[in-house]
Amino acid sequence: MLKLKIKVGSYYELKLNDGHKITFAVMYGFDSGKNKDVYALRMYTDEKDFEFPIKKHLFDKWVDEGRIKEMTWDEALAYAI
């Protein structure tokens, strides 16, 4: 099985330690320069949505821990609605 990689324009589900799940989209990322390997995530919760930066190594850590699942656009839309 291939290791999941962070991709701009993709949707993911993150499992938290308490069992909650958060859906997020990767809005954009930087491949070079001062902000190399920094991505902007748009997270959707039951009450609001917000954007924040994440470094690639943190996403890779979540993958290694088995906390990330890639989603389709329609699964993410159903979650957000």
Steps between C-alpha positions, in 0.01 A plus 500: 500500500627845411559757770242780492648837397364848547360643176360842424131474410443178694269429794594305813347381826705530820417281799565672832605316816151536652334333202375815327566540130581822316481541124743733327604608154850595389459843342855579388863426578851626444773285344787745534612817672458608859175303553616177334279199585233715667139438398178686578220280633135592511337305784131440541346428840138470611493867598740687270778481246844658518832509318843439645851405383654156545846368425539190287681306776196534732269361231746212445498434876118476496523256207755286687267493803209386281293810577449624140260369236466653153142594407316568177348842435146368554589346838649834609195688377265268690705554816498880462124513443 
